[in-house]
Every structure is written in C-alpha cells, then in structure tokens.
Amino acid sequence: MTPKVLGELSPARFLAEYWQKQPLLVRGAWPGFQDPLTPEELAGLACEEEVESRLVLERGGEKPWAVRHGPFADEDFLKLPDSHWTLLVQDVEKHAPDLAALLEPFRFIPDWRIDDLMISYAPPEGSVGPHVDDYDVFLLQGRGRRRWSINRRPVAEGNFLPDTELRILREFVPEQEWVLEPGDLLYLPPRVAHHGVALEPCLTYSVGFRAPSHRELIGGFLEFLLDGIDPEARYADPDLSVQEHPGEIALAALARVRNLLRRTIALDDETLAVWLGRYLSEPKPGSRAEPETEPYTEEELREHLRGGGSLERNPGSRFHFIAEPEGETILFADGQEFALGPAVAFMAPLLCRYRTLTPARLREALKQPEARQLLLDLLNEGLLAIYEEED
C-alpha cells in the first residue's frame, strides 16, 4: 500500500495551501520506513561510470566546501574523514529501478514535473551547507537523524560564497528548525534557504522536481522550429522598387521579415503540443533507450505474455501523453511521438501509469491489433523491455 506521505492533508489541499507557497513538515509520513539500500550500496552506485555522483567536503578537501565528482573508487571512501562530508547520488531510480517505488506517493504531481530521486549519505556533521534551490523538493529521512533549518526571506544575490561550485550562503540565520527522524518528511518550495546537518550517520531521500527556465523553454521551442525550416530557403524580394535613401530599411522589407517570423513561429495548438510532448519526454543523457538489435515478432510478444511474463519500462525513459479534446491522443516516449486513434487511446494512460505491464493490465490491449502493434513498436525501440528470468 502506498503511504499517505502528506499525513492528514489531502493532495488537493496540499497543492492549494503549500505547493510553491510554504514549507510543510509531516511527522511519520512513511510509517515504519525501511531503507531500500545501505550506505555501502549507495557508495557502490557512486563508483559506476554512468551514475552521476558527488562528494561534498566541508573539511578535508583542497578548500572548504570542495566538490568531487564521480565515478569514485573504493579507496576514495576509505580516505574520507570521520565527519563533515556528504555523498550525493542522482537519478537513483534510473539505475536501481526497484527504488522507483519511492516516487509513487508523490505522483499526485504530474510525472513530467518529477525530475529524479537523489539519495545522500552523511556521517555526523555532514552537510552541503546552507543554500537555496530553484525547484520544489520533498526530503524523506531514512536511517539516522538530520537537523533541518530554514529561512524564508528572499536571498540577496551577493549572499553567496565566491569560488564554490555550490550555491552556499555566506550568511544564514535560521527561522525554524526541526530534527527529522526515520519516516519524517519535509517539503520545501523553491528559493527557501535551507540547511541540513546530520546528527549521526544518515540517509536522506530527495524527490526533486523539474522547473525549466523560460530561456530553456523558449530556446527549446525555437530549436524545434529550426529543424523544420528549409536550410536552402532565403530572403527574397522580387517586387523590390527603387527607394530614395539607400541606407533606409524600408517598411516593405520589415513587413516581409515580419510575415516570415509569423509564419515560422506559429503558436498553433498542434505544433505546440507536439513540441512540448517531445521536449518533456526527452530522457537525461545516458538514459536513452537502445533499439533491439534482433527485433521481437508479434508472436514472440504474445507468447511471452501468455506465459505470464510482463513488460517493463526502460528505467530511464519518460512516458507522457496529451489527449486533445477533439483530436487524437499522442503518446510521447523519449522524445518520440506515437499518434493513437480513438480505439487505442486508452493505451496512453495505461502505458504512462504503470512501470510494469502485466498480462492482466494488458488484457484489453491484446484483443486489438493496433494496440499489439504499439506494444511491439515500443518493445523493439527499447522503450519497453522483456527481462528474462535468471535460472
């Protein structure tokens, strides 16, 4: 059963009163919480080439608040001091898919807003310093205890330590403080200054959210439009007439360019929907699915499912969909789009909701040729996978 991490609050009330508005502390949000991995296993992940990890050393580094990037080796951890450092590992759910279960209680917020599950380990006094983030975060306490301090006043641009990779505040005066124990949860909106310090060896699970900047969104849209522009097309003025001043940019030239931009940067609903779906479903670097080198046949797929086998979503893939009121439903996965007609539109929420597709969940899909073909396409693109049981 998925825990009610908001305590007595309903998701609707949380979104109305707290989301991007004010912090929230929930004691016992995850009753009886058990760490799904050990500090040693987390360190093992940080030693893998494709895993993004960092060590933050308040003391013992080349300078205060030194940051080292993985992958690490076992001896790197053996050389660490007894206190005042933190190991952070990003995108853990993409490398250890079973841990995606920790994201389930937070899916009352749209999937496209969820960025990743980051897990940190710290010995006593371990911290990454007082800082601010530009995104929302839920902080779930695992083993050990951590003291969190916050200050909700706006942070001045000059109040950051120079020459540090982290956005650590030069001055930080706590307004509120709490000590979180296993199963406790703290929600922080963007730009709330906070400081977490381990009181004993502890693990903290951070569910962070995507917040693309306006520049990123607009830049991404313009790149999408550029891909559709004929590289050979050029400005033309066959109706050019003699003008009195050679240095003047005539109103007619201005009109031609204006019309070109209006035709090109057309914000029609279809163009915007296709771009946004592709943009938001783009996987992180290193997480893109790889197509099958030996594609499955439909009969192999049906035989697998008839035998009780399941289909698993590629851990790093992002699945979203847009259901247009009077049009088709578009499924997006890893920047690709799949147009679904009315008969198979039900597949979009099904594929996006579940990471594991059991035969029971696919019962209706298997009755329809179009739905079976969609599953086969996703499987052969590597977006869905068959994991063979080990003997």
Contacts in CASP RR format, 6 or more apart in sequence:
PFRMAT RR
TARGET T0000
AUTHOR 0000-0000-0000
METHOD contacts of the structure
MODEL  1
MTPKVLGELSPARFLAEYWQKQPLLVRGAWPGFQDPLTPEELAGLACEEE
VESRLVLERGGEKPWAVRHGPFADEDFLKLPDSHWTLLVQDVEKHAPDLA
ALLEPFRFIPDWRIDDLMISYAPPEGSVGPHVDDYDVFLLQGRGRRRWSI
NRRPVAEGNFLPDTELRILREFVPEQEWVLEPGDLLYLPPRVAHHGVALE
PCLTYSVGFRAPSHRELIGGFLEFLLDGIDPEARYADPDLSVQEHPGEIA
LAALARVRNLLRRTIALDDETLAVWLGRYLSEPKPGSRAEPETEPYTEEE
LREHLRGGGSLERNPGSRFHFIAEPEGETILFADGQEFALGPAVAFMAPL
LCRYRTLTPARLREALKQPEARQLLLDLLNEGLLAIYEEED
2 104 0 8 1.000
2 105 0 8 1.000
3 29 0 8 1.000
3 30 0 8 1.000
3 31 0 8 1.000
3 105 0 8 1.000
4 29 0 8 1.000
4 105 0 8 1.000
5 26 0 8 1.000
5 29 0 8 1.000
5 30 0 8 1.000
5 105 0 8 1.000
5 106 0 8 1.000
5 138 0 8 1.000
5 140 0 8 1.000
5 185 0 8 1.000
6 14 0 8 1.000
6 24 0 8 1.000
6 26 0 8 1.000
6 29 0 8 1.000
7 26 0 8 1.000
7 28 0 8 1.000
7 29 0 8 1.000
9 17 0 8 1.000
9 18 0 8 1.000
9 24 0 8 1.000
9 26 0 8 1.000
11 108 0 8 1.000
14 24 0 8 1.000
14 108 0 8 1.000
15 108 0 8 1.000
15 109 0 8 1.000
18 24 0 8 1.000
18 187 0 8 1.000
18 189 0 8 1.000
19 109 0 8 1.000
19 136 0 8 1.000
19 189 0 8 1.000
20 136 0 8 1.000
20 189 0 8 1.000
20 190 0 8 1.000
21 189 0 8 1.000
22 152 0 8 1.000
22 189 0 8 1.000
23 150 0 8 1.000
23 152 0 8 1.000
23 176 0 8 1.000
23 186 0 8 1.000
23 187 0 8 1.000
23 188 0 8 1.000
23 189 0 8 1.000
23 192 0 8 1.000
24 186 0 8 1.000
24 187 0 8 1.000
25 178 0 8 1.000
25 180 0 8 1.000
25 184 0 8 1.000
25 185 0 8 1.000
25 186 0 8 1.000
25 187 0 8 1.000
26 184 0 8 1.000
26 185 0 8 1.000
26 186 0 8 1.000
26 187 0 8 1.000
27 184 0 8 1.000
28 183 0 8 1.000
28 184 0 8 1.000
28 185 0 8 1.000
29 140 0 8 1.000
29 183 0 8 1.000
29 184 0 8 1.000
29 185 0 8 1.000
30 105 0 8 1.000
30 140 0 8 1.000
30 183 0 8 1.000
30 185 0 8 1.000
31 183 0 8 1.000
32 182 0 8 1.000
32 183 0 8 1.000
33 140 0 8 1.000
33 141 0 8 1.000
33 142 0 8 1.000
33 182 0 8 1.000
33 183 0 8 1.000
35 142 0 8 1.000
35 143 0 8 1.000
35 203 0 8 1.000
36 96 0 8 1.000
36 98 0 8 1.000
36 99 0 8 1.000
36 101 0 8 1.000
36 102 0 8 1.000
37 96 0 8 1.000
37 99 0 8 1.000
37 119 0 8 1.000
39 121 0 8 1.000
39 201 0 8 1.000
39 203 0 8 1.000
42 87 0 8 1.000
42 89 0 8 1.000
42 92 0 8 1.000
42 119 0 8 1.000
42 121 0 8 1.000
42 203 0 8 1.000
43 72 0 8 1.000
43 74 0 8 1.000
43 77 0 8 1.000
43 87 0 8 1.000
43 121 0 8 1.000
45 51 0 8 1.000
45 53 0 8 1.000
45 89 0 8 1.000
45 92 0 8 1.000
45 95 0 8 1.000
45 96 0 8 1.000
46 53 0 8 1.000
46 70 0 8 1.000
46 71 0 8 1.000
46 72 0 8 1.000
46 87 0 8 1.000
46 89 0 8 1.000
47 70 0 8 1.000
47 71 0 8 1.000
47 72 0 8 1.000
47 73 0 8 1.000
47 74 0 8 1.000
48 71 0 8 1.000
48 95 0 8 1.000
49 71 0 8 1.000
50 95 0 8 1.000
50 286 0 8 1.000
51 70 0 8 1.000
51 71 0 8 1.000
51 89 0 8 1.000
51 90 0 8 1.000
51 91 0 8 1.000
51 95 0 8 1.000
52 70 0 8 1.000
52 89 0 8 1.000
52 90 0 8 1.000
52 91 0 8 1.000
53 69 0 8 1.000
53 70 0 8 1.000
53 71 0 8 1.000
53 72 0 8 1.000
53 87 0 8 1.000
53 88 0 8 1.000
53 89 0 8 1.000
53 90 0 8 1.000
54 67 0 8 1.000
54 68 0 8 1.000
54 69 0 8 1.000
54 70 0 8 1.000
54 87 0 8 1.000
54 88 0 8 1.000
55 67 0 8 1.000
55 68 0 8 1.000
55 70 0 8 1.000
55 72 0 8 1.000
55 76 0 8 1.000
55 80 0 8 1.000
55 85 0 8 1.000
55 86 0 8 1.000
55 87 0 8 1.000
55 88 0 8 1.000
56 65 0 8 1.000
56 66 0 8 1.000
56 67 0 8 1.000
56 85 0 8 1.000
56 86 0 8 1.000
56 88 0 8 1.000
56 127 0 8 1.000
56 128 0 8 1.000
56 166 0 8 1.000
57 65 0 8 1.000
57 66 0 8 1.000
57 67 0 8 1.000
57 68 0 8 1.000
57 80 0 8 1.000
57 81 0 8 1.000
57 84 0 8 1.000
57 85 0 8 1.000
58 64 0 8 1.000
58 65 0 8 1.000
58 84 0 8 1.000
58 85 0 8 1.000
58 125 0 8 1.000
58 126 0 8 1.000
58 127 0 8 1.000
58 129 0 8 1.000
59 81 0 8 1.000
59 83 0 8 1.000
59 84 0 8 1.000
59 85 0 8 1.000
60 66 0 8 1.000
60 81 0 8 1.000
60 84 0 8 1.000
60 85 0 8 1.000
63 163 0 8 1.000
65 129 0 8 1.000
65 161 0 8 1.000
65 164 0 8 1.000
65 165 0 8 1.000
65 166 0 8 1.000
65 168 0 8 1.000
67 164 0 8 1.000
67 165 0 8 1.000
67 166 0 8 1.000
68 76 0 8 1.000
77 87 0 8 1.000
82 123 0 8 1.000
82 124 0 8 1.000
83 123 0 8 1.000
83 124 0 8 1.000
83 125 0 8 1.000
83 126 0 8 1.000
84 123 0 8 1.000
84 125 0 8 1.000
84 126 0 8 1.000
84 127 0 8 1.000
85 122 0 8 1.000
85 123 0 8 1.000
85 126 0 8 1.000
86 120 0 8 1.000
86 121 0 8 1.000
86 122 0 8 1.000
86 126 0 8 1.000
86 127 0 8 1.000
86 128 0 8 1.000
86 198 0 8 1.000
87 120 0 8 1.000
87 121 0 8 1.000
87 122 0 8 1.000
88 118 0 8 1.000
88 119 0 8 1.000
88 120 0 8 1.000
88 128 0 8 1.000
89 118 0 8 1.000
89 119 0 8 1.000
89 120 0 8 1.000
90 116 0 8 1.000
90 118 0 8 1.000
91 116 0 8 1.000
91 117 0 8 1.000
91 118 0 8 1.000
91 284 0 8 1.000
91 287 0 8 1.000
91 316 0 8 1.000
92 99 0 8 1.000
92 116 0 8 1.000
92 117 0 8 1.000
92 118 0 8 1.000
92 119 0 8 1.000
93 99 0 8 1.000
93 100 0 8 1.000
93 102 0 8 1.000
93 103 0 8 1.000
93 116 0 8 1.000
93 117 0 8 1.000
93 315 0 8 1.000
94 116 0 8 1.000
94 284 0 8 1.000
94 287 0 8 1.000
94 315 0 8 1.000
94 316 0 8 1.000
95 315 0 8 1.000
97 312 0 8 1.000
97 315 0 8 1.000
97 355 0 8 1.000
99 117 0 8 1.000
100 117 0 8 1.000
100 315 0 8 1.000
100 355 0 8 1.000
102 117 0 8 1.000
102 140 0 8 1.000
102 205 0 8 1.000
102 207 0 8 1.000
103 114 0 8 1.000
103 117 0 8 1.000
103 207 0 8 1.000
106 114 0 8 1.000
106 138 0 8 1.000
106 207 0 8 1.000
107 114 0 8 1.000
109 209 0 8 1.000
111 318 0 8 1.000
111 319 0 8 1.000
111 320 0 8 1.000
111 352 0 8 1.000
112 210 0 8 1.000
112 280 0 8 1.000
112 281 0 8 1.000
112 318 0 8 1.000
112 320 0 8 1.000
113 209 0 8 1.000
113 210 0 8 1.000
114 207 0 8 1.000
114 208 0 8 1.000
114 209 0 8 1.000
114 210 0 8 1.000
115 135 0 8 1.000
115 208 0 8 1.000
115 209 0 8 1.000
115 210 0 8 1.000
116 208 0 8 1.000
116 284 0 8 1.000
117 205 0 8 1.000
117 206 0 8 1.000
117 207 0 8 1.000
117 208 0 8 1.000
118 205 0 8 1.000
118 206 0 8 1.000
118 208 0 8 1.000
119 203 0 8 1.000
119 204 0 8 1.000
119 205 0 8 1.000
119 206 0 8 1.000
120 128 0 8 1.000
120 203 0 8 1.000
120 204 0 8 1.000
120 206 0 8 1.000
121 201 0 8 1.000
121 202 0 8 1.000
121 203 0 8 1.000
122 146 0 8 1.000
122 198 0 8 1.000
122 201 0 8 1.000
122 202 0 8 1.000
122 204 0 8 1.000
123 198 0 8 1.000
123 201 0 8 1.000
124 198 0 8 1.000
124 199 0 8 1.000
124 200 0 8 1.000
124 201 0 8 1.000
125 197 0 8 1.000
125 198 0 8 1.000
126 197 0 8 1.000
126 198 0 8 1.000
127 195 0 8 1.000
127 196 0 8 1.000
127 197 0 8 1.000
127 198 0 8 1.000
128 166 0 8 1.000
128 168 0 8 1.000
128 196 0 8 1.000
129 166 0 8 1.000
129 168 0 8 1.000
129 169 0 8 1.000
129 195 0 8 1.000
129 196 0 8 1.000
130 149 0 8 1.000
130 168 0 8 1.000
130 169 0 8 1.000
130 172 0 8 1.000
130 193 0 8 1.000
130 194 0 8 1.000
130 195 0 8 1.000
131 166 0 8 1.000
131 167 0 8 1.000
131 168 0 8 1.000
131 169 0 8 1.000
131 193 0 8 1.000
131 194 0 8 1.000
131 195 0 8 1.000
132 155 0 8 1.000
132 167 0 8 1.000
132 169 0 8 1.000
132 190 0 8 1.000
132 191 0 8 1.000
132 192 0 8 1.000
132 193 0 8 1.000
132 194 0 8 1.000
133 188 0 8 1.000
133 190 0 8 1.000
133 191 0 8 1.000
134 190 0 8 1.000
134 191 0 8 1.000
134 211 0 8 1.000
135 190 0 8 1.000
135 208 0 8 1.000
135 209 0 8 1.000
135 210 0 8 1.000
135 211 0 8 1.000
136 187 0 8 1.000
136 188 0 8 1.000
136 189 0 8 1.000
136 190 0 8 1.000
136 208 0 8 1.000
136 209 0 8 1.000
136 211 0 8 1.000
137 187 0 8 1.000
137 188 0 8 1.000
137 206 0 8 1.000
137 207 0 8 1.000
137 208 0 8 1.000
137 209 0 8 1.000
138 185 0 8 1.000
138 186 0 8 1.000
138 187 0 8 1.000
138 206 0 8 1.000
138 207 0 8 1.000
138 208 0 8 1.000
139 148 0 8 1.000
139 180 0 8 1.000
139 185 0 8 1.000
139 186 0 8 1.000
139 187 0 8 1.000
139 188 0 8 1.000
139 204 0 8 1.000
139 205 0 8 1.000
139 206 0 8 1.000
140 183 0 8 1.000
140 184 0 8 1.000
140 185 0 8 1.000
140 204 0 8 1.000
140 205 0 8 1.000
140 206 0 8 1.000
140 207 0 8 1.000
141 180 0 8 1.000
141 181 0 8 1.000
141 182 0 8 1.000
141 183 0 8 1.000
141 184 0 8 1.000
141 185 0 8 1.000
141 186 0 8 1.000
141 202 0 8 1.000
141 204 0 8 1.000
141 205 0 8 1.000
142 182 0 8 1.000
142 183 0 8 1.000
142 202 0 8 1.000
142 203 0 8 1.000
142 204 0 8 1.000
142 205 0 8 1.000
143 182 0 8 1.000
143 201 0 8 1.000
143 202 0 8 1.000
143 203 0 8 1.000
144 181 0 8 1.000
144 182 0 8 1.000
144 198 0 8 1.000
144 199 0 8 1.000
144 200 0 8 1.000
144 201 0 8 1.000
144 202 0 8 1.000
144 203 0 8 1.000
145 179 0 8 1.000
145 180 0 8 1.000
145 181 0 8 1.000
145 198 0 8 1.000
145 199 0 8 1.000
145 200 0 8 1.000
145 202 0 8 1.000
146 179 0 8 1.000
146 180 0 8 1.000
146 196 0 8 1.000
146 197 0 8 1.000
146 198 0 8 1.000
146 199 0 8 1.000
146 202 0 8 1.000
146 204 0 8 1.000
147 177 0 8 1.000
147 178 0 8 1.000
147 179 0 8 1.000
147 180 0 8 1.000
147 196 0 8 1.000
147 197 0 8 1.000
147 199 0 8 1.000
148 177 0 8 1.000
148 178 0 8 1.000
148 179 0 8 1.000
148 180 0 8 1.000
148 186 0 8 1.000
148 194 0 8 1.000
148 195 0 8 1.000
148 196 0 8 1.000
149 172 0 8 1.000
149 174 0 8 1.000
149 175 0 8 1.000
149 176 0 8 1.000
149 177 0 8 1.000
149 194 0 8 1.000
149 195 0 8 1.000
149 196 0 8 1.000
149 197 0 8 1.000
150 174 0 8 1.000
150 175 0 8 1.000
150 176 0 8 1.000
150 177 0 8 1.000
150 188 0 8 1.000
150 192 0 8 1.000
150 193 0 8 1.000
150 194 0 8 1.000
150 195 0 8 1.000
151 172 0 8 1.000
151 173 0 8 1.000
151 174 0 8 1.000
151 175 0 8 1.000
151 192 0 8 1.000
151 193 0 8 1.000
151 194 0 8 1.000
152 175 0 8 1.000
152 192 0 8 1.000
152 193 0 8 1.000
153 175 0 8 1.000
153 193 0 8 1.000
154 191 0 8 1.000
155 169 0 8 1.000
155 191 0 8 1.000
155 193 0 8 1.000
158 170 0 8 1.000
159 169 0 8 1.000
159 170 0 8 1.000
159 171 0 8 1.000
160 167 0 8 1.000
160 168 0 8 1.000
160 169 0 8 1.000
160 170 0 8 1.000
161 168 0 8 1.000
161 169 0 8 1.000
161 170 0 8 1.000
169 193 0 8 1.000
172 193 0 8 1.000
172 195 0 8 1.000
174 195 0 8 1.000
178 184 0 8 1.000
178 186 0 8 1.000
179 199 0 8 1.000
180 186 0 8 1.000
188 194 0 8 1.000
190 211 0 8 1.000
217 279 0 8 1.000
220 275 0 8 1.000
220 279 0 8 1.000
221 272 0 8 1.000
221 275 0 8 1.000
221 279 0 8 1.000
222 265 0 8 1.000
224 275 0 8 1.000
224 278 0 8 1.000
224 279 0 8 1.000
225 264 0 8 1.000
225 265 0 8 1.000
229 264 0 8 1.000
235 256 0 8 1.000
235 257 0 8 1.000
235 260 0 8 1.000
237 252 0 8 1.000
237 253 0 8 1.000
237 256 0 8 1.000
239 252 0 8 1.000
241 252 0 8 1.000
243 250 0 8 1.000
269 324 0 8 1.000
273 322 0 8 1.000
273 324 0 8 1.000
273 330 0 8 1.000
274 330 0 8 1.000
274 337 0 8 1.000
276 322 0 8 1.000
277 320 0 8 1.000
277 322 0 8 1.000
277 330 0 8 1.000
277 332 0 8 1.000
277 335 0 8 1.000
277 337 0 8 1.000
278 332 0 8 1.000
278 335 0 8 1.000
278 336 0 8 1.000
278 337 0 8 1.000
279 335 0 8 1.000
280 318 0 8 1.000
280 320 0 8 1.000
280 332 0 8 1.000
281 318 0 8 1.000
281 319 0 8 1.000
281 320 0 8 1.000
281 332 0 8 1.000
281 333 0 8 1.000
281 334 0 8 1.000
281 335 0 8 1.000
281 336 0 8 1.000
282 318 0 8 1.000
282 334 0 8 1.000
282 335 0 8 1.000
283 289 0 8 1.000
283 316 0 8 1.000
283 317 0 8 1.000
283 318 0 8 1.000
283 334 0 8 1.000
283 335 0 8 1.000
284 316 0 8 1.000
287 315 0 8 1.000
287 316 0 8 1.000
287 317 0 8 1.000
288 316 0 8 1.000
288 317 0 8 1.000
288 334 0 8 1.000
289 314 0 8 1.000
289 316 0 8 1.000
289 317 0 8 1.000
289 334 0 8 1.000
289 381 0 8 1.000
289 382 0 8 1.000
289 383 0 8 1.000
290 382 0 8 1.000
291 380 0 8 1.000
291 381 0 8 1.000
291 382 0 8 1.000
292 379 0 8 1.000
292 380 0 8 1.000
292 381 0 8 1.000
292 382 0 8 1.000
295 380 0 8 1.000
296 376 0 8 1.000
296 379 0 8 1.000
296 380 0 8 1.000
296 386 0 8 1.000
297 376 0 8 1.000
298 372 0 8 1.000
298 373 0 8 1.000
298 376 0 8 1.000
301 372 0 8 1.000
301 375 0 8 1.000
301 376 0 8 1.000
301 379 0 8 1.000
302 366 0 8 1.000
302 372 0 8 1.000
304 386 0 8 1.000
305 311 0 8 1.000
305 359 0 8 1.000
305 362 0 8 1.000
305 366 0 8 1.000
306 359 0 8 1.000
307 359 0 8 1.000
308 358 0 8 1.000
308 359 0 8 1.000
309 358 0 8 1.000
309 359 0 8 1.000
309 386 0 8 1.000
310 356 0 8 1.000
310 357 0 8 1.000
310 358 0 8 1.000
310 359 0 8 1.000
311 356 0 8 1.000
311 357 0 8 1.000
311 362 0 8 1.000
311 375 0 8 1.000
311 379 0 8 1.000
311 384 0 8 1.000
311 385 0 8 1.000
311 386 0 8 1.000
312 355 0 8 1.000
312 356 0 8 1.000
312 357 0 8 1.000
312 384 0 8 1.000
312 385 0 8 1.000
312 386 0 8 1.000
312 387 0 8 1.000
313 319 0 8 1.000
313 351 0 8 1.000
313 354 0 8 1.000
313 355 0 8 1.000
313 356 0 8 1.000
313 357 0 8 1.000
313 383 0 8 1.000
313 384 0 8 1.000
313 385 0 8 1.000
314 334 0 8 1.000
314 382 0 8 1.000
314 383 0 8 1.000
314 384 0 8 1.000
314 385 0 8 1.000
317 333 0 8 1.000
317 334 0 8 1.000
317 383 0 8 1.000
318 332 0 8 1.000
318 333 0 8 1.000
318 334 0 8 1.000
318 335 0 8 1.000
319 331 0 8 1.000
319 332 0 8 1.000
319 333 0 8 1.000
319 351 0 8 1.000
319 352 0 8 1.000
319 383 0 8 1.000
320 331 0 8 1.000
320 332 0 8 1.000
320 333 0 8 1.000
320 352 0 8 1.000
321 329 0 8 1.000
321 330 0 8 1.000
321 331 0 8 1.000
321 332 0 8 1.000
321 348 0 8 1.000
321 349 0 8 1.000
321 351 0 8 1.000
321 352 0 8 1.000
322 329 0 8 1.000
322 330 0 8 1.000
322 332 0 8 1.000
323 329 0 8 1.000
323 345 0 8 1.000
323 348 0 8 1.000
324 330 0 8 1.000
328 339 0 8 1.000
328 340 0 8 1.000
328 341 0 8 1.000
328 342 0 8 1.000
328 345 0 8 1.000
329 339 0 8 1.000
329 340 0 8 1.000
329 341 0 8 1.000
329 345 0 8 1.000
329 348 0 8 1.000
330 337 0 8 1.000
330 338 0 8 1.000
330 339 0 8 1.000
330 340 0 8 1.000
330 348 0 8 1.000
331 337 0 8 1.000
331 338 0 8 1.000
331 340 0 8 1.000
331 347 0 8 1.000
331 348 0 8 1.000
331 351 0 8 1.000
331 352 0 8 1.000
331 374 0 8 1.000
332 338 0 8 1.000
333 351 0 8 1.000
333 378 0 8 1.000
333 381 0 8 1.000
333 383 0 8 1.000
334 381 0 8 1.000
334 383 0 8 1.000
336 381 0 8 1.000
336 383 0 8 1.000
338 374 0 8 1.000
338 377 0 8 1.000
338 378 0 8 1.000
340 347 0 8 1.000
340 348 0 8 1.000
340 374 0 8 1.000
341 370 0 8 1.000
343 368 0 8 1.000
343 370 0 8 1.000
344 365 0 8 1.000
344 368 0 8 1.000
344 370 0 8 1.000
344 371 0 8 1.000
344 374 0 8 1.000
346 364 0 8 1.000
347 365 0 8 1.000
347 371 0 8 1.000
347 374 0 8 1.000
350 357 0 8 1.000
350 361 0 8 1.000
350 362 0 8 1.000
350 365 0 8 1.000
351 357 0 8 1.000
351 378 0 8 1.000
354 361 0 8 1.000
357 375 0 8 1.000
357 384 0 8 1.000
359 366 0 8 1.000
362 375 0 8 1.000
364 371 0 8 1.000
365 371 0 8 1.000
365 372 0 8 1.000
365 374 0 8 1.000
365 375 0 8 1.000
366 372 0 8 1.000
375 384 0 8 1.000
378 384 0 8 1.000
379 385 0 8 1.000
379 386 0 8 1.000
END
